[in-house]
Amino acid sequence: MIRDSHRASLVLWLALVLVIMAVFVQWWRPVESEASKTAAQVSVKRMLERANLYKQEWLLQGKPKQIEMDGQSIPLSIYGWVPLIGENGQLDCQRWLDFHSPERRILESHLTNVSESKINETYQCQFNYQNGLLIVVSQQHKILKISVENMAE
């Protein structure tokens, strides 16, 4: 009798712990998703800050074809942006990312794929990350746009 009572109590506690864990997992999922989105937005802001820093330095130096910063030579377009087009005339998104986000990750989510495209006069780089986030960089003449999309939703 005592054994059955002890066993029933153990099963009850185990069920309670499992219910609490299930509730926590359900609660944590949206928090983690929101944290990833926020981290991606911060990453985009940092890329824009870096791009604007290069452009500011380019203006201060009299609009040269390249500037020197932190011991590296940074090529710039006639509009003051690091071009998405490399020296060989082809899209070079990897090089652009090296200048704007050398860590190549958002929190613990690493870069998984880079795709490049040209539509009319707009050059575009898409950076896919492990957690379903996509950062899109578009450049058309003097306009640079950087945005983030959540592909997991």
GUBASE-980331 format. One record per residue (C-alpha): residue number from 1; residue in one letter; x, y, z. Coordinates in pm, 1 decimal. Each point is the difference from the previous one (the first is absolute). Example, Ala and Ser with C-alpha at 12.3 -4.5 7.8 and 13.67 -1.06 7.14 Angstrom:
@num = 1; residuo = A; px = 1230.0; py = -450.0; pz = 780.0
@num = 2; residuo = S; px = 137.0; py = 344.0; pz = -66.0
END
This chain:
@num = 1; residuo = M; px = 0.0; py = 0.0; pz = 0.0
@num = 2; residuo = I; px = 277.7; py = 241.8; pz = 93.4
@num = 3; residuo = R; px = 187.3; py = -95.6; pz = -314.2
@num = 4; residuo = D; px = -301.7; py = 76.5; pz = -219.8
@num = 5; residuo = S; px = -44.2; py = 334.3; pz = 172.0
@num = 6; residuo = H; px = 369.5; py = 81.2; pz = -46.6
@num = 7; residuo = R; px = -12.7; py = -108.1; pz = -365.2
@num = 8; residuo = A; px = -313.1; py = 209.4; pz = -64.8
@num = 9; residuo = S; px = 165.7; py = 301.4; pz = 161.0
@num = 10; residuo = L; px = 310.3; py = -48.7; pz = -215.5
@num = 11; residuo = V; px = -209.2; py = -26.9; pz = -317.9
@num = 12; residuo = L; px = -192.2; py = 312.8; pz = 96.8
@num = 13; residuo = W; px = 320.8; py = 199.2; pz = 56.3
@num = 14; residuo = L; px = 148.9; py = -130.0; pz = -323.6
@num = 15; residuo = A; px = -313.5; py = 104.1; pz = -191.0
@num = 16; residuo = L; px = 12.2; py = 344.1; pz = 161.6
@num = 17; residuo = V; px = 365.5; py = 46.5; pz = -98.8
@num = 18; residuo = L; px = -75.3; py = -107.3; pz = -358.3
@num = 19; residuo = V; px = -291.4; py = 244.6; pz = -23.9
@num = 20; residuo = I; px = 217.1; py = 283.5; pz = 131.6
@num = 21; residuo = M; px = 274.0; py = -86.9; pz = -250.6
@num = 22; residuo = A; px = -251.3; py = -9.3; pz = -288.0
@num = 23; residuo = V; px = -136.9; py = 340.9; pz = 98.5
@num = 24; residuo = F; px = 353.6; py = 140.8; pz = 20.6
@num = 25; residuo = V; px = 89.7; py = -135.8; pz = -346.4
@num = 26; residuo = Q; px = -315.6; py = 152.6; pz = -149.1
@num = 27; residuo = W; px = 73.6; py = 330.7; pz = 169.9
@num = 28; residuo = W; px = 369.1; py = 1.0; pz = -102.7
@num = 29; residuo = R; px = -52.4; py = -57.1; pz = -373.6
@num = 30; residuo = P; px = -144.0; py = 348.9; pz = -76.3
@num = 31; residuo = V; px = 259.3; py = 165.0; pz = 224.4
@num = 32; residuo = E; px = 282.2; py = -167.8; pz = -190.6
@num = 33; residuo = S; px = -154.2; py = 95.2; pz = -334.9
@num = 34; residuo = E; px = -38.3; py = 363.2; pz = 108.2
@num = 35; residuo = A; px = 359.4; py = 7.0; pz = 126.3
@num = 36; residuo = S; px = 123.9; py = -127.1; pz = -337.4
@num = 37; residuo = K; px = -200.4; py = 265.6; pz = -186.4
@num = 38; residuo = T; px = 132.7; py = 273.4; pz = 227.1
@num = 39; residuo = A; px = 357.5; py = -122.4; pz = -41.3
@num = 40; residuo = A; px = -43.4; py = 3.9; pz = -378.8
@num = 41; residuo = Q; px = -133.5; py = 356.1; pz = 12.6
@num = 42; residuo = V; px = 299.4; py = 104.3; pz = 210.6
@num = 43; residuo = S; px = 230.0; py = -168.2; pz = -251.6
@num = 44; residuo = V; px = -163.7; py = 193.9; pz = -285.1
@num = 45; residuo = K; px = 40.3; py = 325.1; pz = 195.6
@num = 46; residuo = R; px = 369.6; py = -76.7; pz = 50.9
@num = 47; residuo = M; px = 43.3; py = -63.9; pz = -372.6
@num = 48; residuo = L; px = -167.1; py = 333.1; pz = -76.0
@num = 49; residuo = E; px = 216.9; py = 175.7; pz = 258.5
@num = 50; residuo = R; px = 312.0; py = -150.0; pz = -155.9
@num = 51; residuo = A; px = -115.2; py = 100.2; pz = -350.6
@num = 52; residuo = N; px = -71.6; py = 354.3; pz = 120.0
@num = 53; residuo = L; px = 336.7; py = 16.4; pz = 176.5
@num = 54; residuo = Y; px = 175.6; py = -91.2; pz = -325.6
@num = 55; residuo = K; px = -204.3; py = 258.3; pz = -189.6
@num = 56; residuo = Q; px = 72.3; py = 268.0; pz = 260.4
@num = 57; residuo = E; px = 372.4; py = -71.5; pz = -19.5
@num = 58; residuo = W; px = -23.2; py = 0.6; pz = -381.1
@num = 59; residuo = L; px = -158.4; py = 347.9; pz = 9.5
@num = 60; residuo = L; px = 258.3; py = 129.7; pz = 249.3
@num = 61; residuo = Q; px = 284.6; py = -126.1; pz = -218.4
@num = 62; residuo = G; px = -134.4; py = 170.4; pz = -312.9
@num = 63; residuo = K; px = -181.5; py = -293.9; pz = -164.5
@num = 64; residuo = P; px = 294.4; py = -223.9; pz = -93.1
@num = 65; residuo = K; px = -45.0; py = -335.8; pz = -176.2
@num = 66; residuo = Q; px = 107.8; py = -175.3; pz = 318.1
@num = 67; residuo = I; px = 63.5; py = 84.8; pz = 362.3
@num = 68; residuo = E; px = 233.3; py = -141.5; pz = 263.1
@num = 69; residuo = M; px = -160.1; py = -104.3; pz = 327.8
@num = 70; residuo = D; px = 128.7; py = -230.8; pz = 270.5
@num = 71; residuo = G; px = 294.4; py = -98.0; pz = -217.3
@num = 72; residuo = Q; px = -206.4; py = -112.7; pz = -295.3
@num = 73; residuo = S; px = -73.5; py = 155.8; pz = -334.8
@num = 74; residuo = I; px = -374.0; py = 33.7; pz = -62.7
@num = 75; residuo = P; px = -119.6; py = 57.9; pz = -358.2
@num = 76; residuo = L; px = -293.9; py = 236.2; pz = -42.1
@num = 77; residuo = S; px = -237.3; py = 84.8; pz = -282.9
@num = 78; residuo = I; px = -51.5; py = 348.2; pz = -138.8
@num = 79; residuo = Y; px = -287.0; py = 25.1; pz = 250.9
@num = 80; residuo = G; px = 214.6; py = -89.0; pz = 302.1
@num = 81; residuo = W; px = -124.4; py = -355.3; pz = 63.1
@num = 82; residuo = V; px = 203.9; py = -318.6; pz = -2.6
@num = 83; residuo = P; px = -121.1; py = -139.6; pz = -332.6
@num = 84; residuo = L; px = -165.8; py = -339.4; pz = -27.6
@num = 85; residuo = I; px = 195.2; py = -37.9; pz = -323.6
@num = 86; residuo = G; px = 355.1; py = -128.3; pz = 42.3
@num = 87; residuo = E; px = 312.6; py = 101.6; pz = -187.9
@num = 88; residuo = N; px = -74.1; py = -261.8; pz = -267.6
@num = 89; residuo = G; px = -336.8; py = 161.0; pz = -81.8
@num = 90; residuo = Q; px = -198.3; py = -284.6; pz = 158.5
@num = 91; residuo = L; px = -221.4; py = 10.5; pz = 307.5
@num = 92; residuo = D; px = 213.7; py = -65.7; pz = 307.6
@num = 93; residuo = C; px = -225.8; py = -21.8; pz = 304.3
@num = 94; residuo = Q; px = 263.2; py = -179.8; pz = 207.8
@num = 95; residuo = R; px = 236.0; py = 295.8; pz = -29.9
@num = 96; residuo = W; px = -277.6; py = 244.4; pz = 91.6
@num = 97; residuo = L; px = -80.9; py = -207.2; pz = 308.2
@num = 98; residuo = D; px = 368.9; py = -7.8; pz = 98.1
@num = 99; residuo = F; px = -7.2; py = 380.4; pz = 24.4
@num = 100; residuo = H; px = -339.1; py = 33.9; pz = 172.9
@num = 101; residuo = S; px = -39.5; py = -310.1; pz = 217.9
@num = 102; residuo = P; px = 329.3; py = -189.4; pz = 25.8
@num = 103; residuo = E; px = -127.7; py = -225.1; pz = 281.9
@num = 104; residuo = R; px = -249.5; py = -154.7; pz = -250.0
@num = 105; residuo = R; px = -251.1; py = -102.0; pz = 264.6
@num = 106; residuo = I; px = -300.5; py = 125.3; pz = 192.7
@num = 107; residuo = L; px = 29.3; py = -109.1; pz = 361.2
@num = 108; residuo = E; px = 73.8; py = -372.6; pz = -36.8
@num = 109; residuo = S; px = -154.1; py = -27.2; pz = -345.9
@num = 110; residuo = H; px = 264.9; py = -35.6; pz = -269.2
@num = 111; residuo = L; px = -20.9; py = 97.4; pz = -364.5
@num = 112; residuo = T; px = -113.8; py = -298.8; pz = -208.4
@num = 113; residuo = N; px = -48.1; py = 136.3; pz = -349.9
@num = 114; residuo = V; px = 63.2; py = 310.6; pz = -207.9
@num = 115; residuo = S; px = -193.3; py = 70.0; pz = -319.0
@num = 116; residuo = E; px = 61.8; py = 279.2; pz = -246.9
@num = 117; residuo = S; px = -222.1; py = 155.6; pz = -265.4
@num = 118; residuo = K; px = -26.9; py = 295.9; pz = -233.5
@num = 119; residuo = I; px = -339.7; py = 129.1; pz = -108.3
@num = 120; residuo = N; px = 17.0; py = 294.9; pz = -238.7
@num = 121; residuo = E; px = 240.8; py = 240.1; pz = 174.2
@num = 122; residuo = T; px = -53.4; py = -141.6; pz = 349.5
@num = 123; residuo = Y; px = 262.7; py = -231.2; pz = 145.0
@num = 124; residuo = Q; px = -109.2; py = -223.5; pz = 285.2
@num = 125; residuo = C; px = 166.2; py = -230.0; pz = 252.2
@num = 126; residuo = Q; px = -197.5; py = -236.0; pz = 221.6
@num = 127; residuo = F; px = 167.5; py = -138.7; pz = 310.2
@num = 128; residuo = N; px = -176.0; py = -305.5; pz = 148.4
@num = 129; residuo = Y; px = 65.1; py = -94.9; pz = 361.7
@num = 130; residuo = Q; px = -62.4; py = -326.8; pz = 187.6
@num = 131; residuo = N; px = -302.5; py = 120.7; pz = 194.4
@num = 132; residuo = G; px = -200.9; py = 90.5; pz = -311.0
@num = 133; residuo = L; px = 99.2; py = 365.9; pz = -8.1
@num = 134; residuo = L; px = 77.7; py = 163.8; pz = -331.2
@num = 135; residuo = I; px = 187.1; py = 328.4; pz = -33.1
@num = 136; residuo = V; px = -49.2; py = 168.9; pz = -335.9
@num = 137; residuo = V; px = 237.7; py = 268.0; pz = -127.8
@num = 138; residuo = S; px = -108.2; py = 196.3; pz = -308.2
@num = 139; residuo = Q; px = 200.2; py = 263.8; pz = -180.4
@num = 140; residuo = Q; px = -122.0; py = 215.7; pz = -285.2
@num = 141; residuo = H; px = 225.1; py = 290.3; pz = -91.9
@num = 142; residuo = K; px = 6.5; py = 224.2; pz = 307.5
@num = 143; residuo = I; px = -259.3; py = -194.9; pz = 202.4
@num = 144; residuo = L; px = 104.1; py = -272.2; pz = 245.0
@num = 145; residuo = K; px = -269.2; py = -203.2; pz = 178.0
@num = 146; residuo = I; px = 55.4; py = -265.3; pz = 264.8
@num = 147; residuo = S; px = -295.7; py = -191.8; pz = 140.9
@num = 148; residuo = V; px = -75.6; py = -317.1; pz = 193.4
@num = 149; residuo = E; px = -266.6; py = -262.7; pz = -61.2
@num = 150; residuo = N; px = -96.2; py = -301.0; pz = 208.5
@num = 151; residuo = M; px = -33.6; py = -295.8; pz = -236.2
@num = 152; residuo = A; px = -107.5; py = -233.2; pz = 284.0
@num = 153; residuo = E; px = -338.6; py = 170.8; pz = 38.0
END
